[in-house]
């Protein structure tokens, strides 16, 4: 992780390690609250598609899958290009 040019990850140890090493990231978030557990100081790098009717509950697998399915490959690629360019 320390030597990575870019880390694309869900809310995981790898993502938070990348933040600690100040690496470029694209953080994919589903049913968790970014304001509580997001990448420290890097909310601009988070991709999360929450609607007003969604309830963030990391223990609800079906809801989590729905939220993650909303993130498109094209969106992740665009974010990755932007992260590397910065």
Residue frames relative to the residue before (quaternion, step in Angstrom):
aa qw qx qy qz dx dy dz
X 1.0000 0.0000 0.0000 0.0000 0.00 0.00 0.00
X 0.6379 0.5653 -0.3309 0.4050 3.58 0.91 -0.89
X 0.7584 0.3767 -0.1992 0.4932 3.59 0.99 -0.79
X 0.4316 0.7337 -0.4390 0.2876 3.60 1.26 0.02
X 0.4222 -0.6746 0.5468 0.2603 3.52 -1.13 0.72
X 0.7792 -0.0383 0.0544 0.6232 3.57 1.23 -0.57
X 0.1103 -0.7653 0.6292 0.0787 3.57 -1.05 0.76
X 0.0698 -0.7492 0.6585 0.0159 3.54 -0.84 1.09
X 0.2218 0.7913 -0.5314 0.2059 3.56 -0.51 1.16
X 0.5028 -0.5827 0.5325 0.3522 3.49 -1.35 0.29
X 0.6992 -0.4080 0.3404 0.4783 3.58 -1.29 -0.14
X 0.3105 0.7530 -0.4965 0.3002 3.55 0.05 1.32
X 0.7092 -0.4274 0.3361 0.4487 3.56 -1.32 0.10
X 0.6349 0.5445 -0.3410 0.4291 3.59 0.93 -0.84
X 0.6489 0.5188 -0.3168 0.4576 3.57 0.95 -0.84
X 0.7144 0.4523 -0.2660 0.4630 3.57 0.79 -0.98
X 0.5865 0.5382 -0.3669 0.4813 3.60 1.17 -0.50
X 0.6385 0.5315 -0.3267 0.4507 3.58 0.96 -0.85
X 0.6242 0.5170 -0.3371 0.4791 3.58 1.03 -0.73
X 0.6563 0.5247 -0.3039 0.4491 3.57 0.95 -0.89
X 0.7165 0.4014 -0.2333 0.5207 3.57 1.10 -0.71
X 0.4055 -0.7474 0.4367 0.2937 3.59 1.35 0.12
X 0.3077 0.7423 -0.5220 0.2861 3.56 0.93 0.98
X 0.5682 -0.5508 0.4613 0.4012 3.61 -1.17 0.37
X 0.0322 -0.8159 0.5771 -0.0146 3.59 -0.95 0.88
X 0.1115 -0.6748 0.7136 0.1517 3.45 -1.50 0.26
X 0.1426 -0.8269 0.5437 0.0175 3.55 -0.42 1.30
X 0.1775 -0.8042 0.5636 0.0638 3.56 -0.52 1.22
X 0.0165 -0.8238 0.5647 -0.0454 3.56 -0.51 1.20
X 0.2171 -0.7571 0.6062 0.1100 3.51 -1.07 0.87
X 0.8768 -0.0984 0.0871 0.4625 3.57 -0.61 -1.15
X 0.5486 0.5923 -0.4263 0.4081 3.59 1.00 0.69
X 0.5181 -0.6537 0.4647 0.2972 3.55 -1.19 0.61
X 0.3874 -0.7460 0.5035 0.1996 3.53 -0.48 1.25
X 0.6441 0.5411 -0.3336 0.4255 3.59 1.00 -0.76
X 0.7102 0.4291 -0.2586 0.4947 3.60 1.18 -0.44
X 0.8424 0.1396 -0.0220 0.5200 3.58 0.85 -0.95
X 0.3911 0.7460 -0.4643 0.2737 3.57 1.24 0.22
X 0.6806 -0.4701 0.3515 0.4385 3.56 -1.27 0.14
X 0.5071 -0.7109 0.3992 0.2795 3.55 -0.51 1.24
X 0.8612 0.0468 -0.0718 0.5010 3.54 -0.70 1.15
X 0.6956 0.4721 -0.2591 0.4756 3.58 1.25 0.11
X 0.1729 0.8234 -0.5261 0.1242 3.60 1.02 0.66
X 0.5702 0.5996 -0.3850 0.4088 3.61 1.14 -0.48
X 0.6878 0.4854 -0.2668 0.4692 3.58 1.21 -0.50
X 0.5412 0.6356 -0.3871 0.3915 3.59 1.29 0.03
X 0.1404 -0.7277 0.6654 0.0900 3.52 -1.13 0.82
X 0.2222 0.7439 -0.5982 0.1983 3.56 -0.60 1.18
X 0.1578 -0.8048 0.5697 0.0526 3.58 -0.77 1.03
X 0.1071 0.7997 -0.5716 0.1493 3.54 0.10 1.36
X 0.2145 -0.7507 0.6112 0.1302 3.56 -1.01 0.85
X 0.6773 -0.5068 0.3340 0.4158 3.61 -1.17 0.37
X 0.6898 0.4806 -0.2927 0.4557 3.61 1.09 -0.54
X 0.5342 0.6360 -0.4074 0.3796 3.62 1.22 -0.18
X 0.2025 -0.7287 0.6400 0.1354 3.51 -1.22 0.64
X 0.3096 -0.7665 0.5327 0.1811 3.59 -0.61 1.10
X 0.1969 0.7584 -0.5846 0.2107 3.54 -0.44 1.30
X 0.2778 -0.8099 0.4955 0.1461 3.57 -0.16 1.28
X 0.6378 0.5222 -0.3372 0.4548 3.62 1.22 -0.17
X 0.6163 0.5124 -0.3444 0.4889 3.59 1.30 -0.07
X 0.2954 -0.8101 0.4823 0.1546 3.56 -0.08 1.32
X 0.6515 0.5203 -0.3291 0.4432 3.60 0.92 -0.82
X 0.6614 0.4884 -0.3042 0.4811 3.58 0.93 -0.85
X 0.6388 0.5346 -0.3203 0.4512 3.56 1.01 -0.78
X 0.6484 0.5102 -0.3151 0.4691 3.56 0.96 -0.85
X 0.6302 0.5363 -0.3295 0.4547 3.58 0.98 -0.83
X 0.6749 0.4897 -0.2952 0.4665 3.58 0.88 -0.91
X 0.6750 0.4815 -0.3035 0.4696 3.59 0.91 -0.82
X 0.6294 0.5490 -0.3330 0.4376 3.60 1.06 -0.73
X 0.6029 0.5740 -0.3551 0.4254 3.60 1.16 -0.44
X 0.6101 0.5335 -0.3519 0.4682 3.59 1.20 -0.41
X 0.2314 -0.8078 0.5300 0.1142 3.57 -0.62 1.10
X 0.6146 -0.5371 0.4310 0.3847 3.53 -1.26 0.46
X 0.6343 0.5365 -0.3326 0.4463 3.59 0.96 -0.84
X 0.6512 0.5145 -0.3146 0.4607 3.58 0.98 -0.81
X 0.6569 0.5010 -0.3088 0.4714 3.57 0.95 -0.85
X 0.6489 0.5111 -0.3222 0.4624 3.59 0.94 -0.80
X 0.6515 0.5042 -0.3211 0.4671 3.60 0.93 -0.82
X 0.6568 0.4974 -0.3089 0.4751 3.58 0.97 -0.84
X 0.6303 0.5379 -0.3310 0.4515 3.59 1.02 -0.81
X 0.6528 0.5025 -0.3192 0.4685 3.57 0.91 -0.86
X 0.6615 0.5033 -0.3073 0.4634 3.58 0.95 -0.80
X 0.6527 0.5224 -0.3148 0.4494 3.58 0.98 -0.86
X 0.6720 0.4805 -0.2978 0.4784 3.58 0.94 -0.84
X 0.6430 0.5366 -0.3242 0.4400 3.59 1.01 -0.77
X 0.6202 0.5209 -0.3512 0.4698 3.61 1.11 -0.66
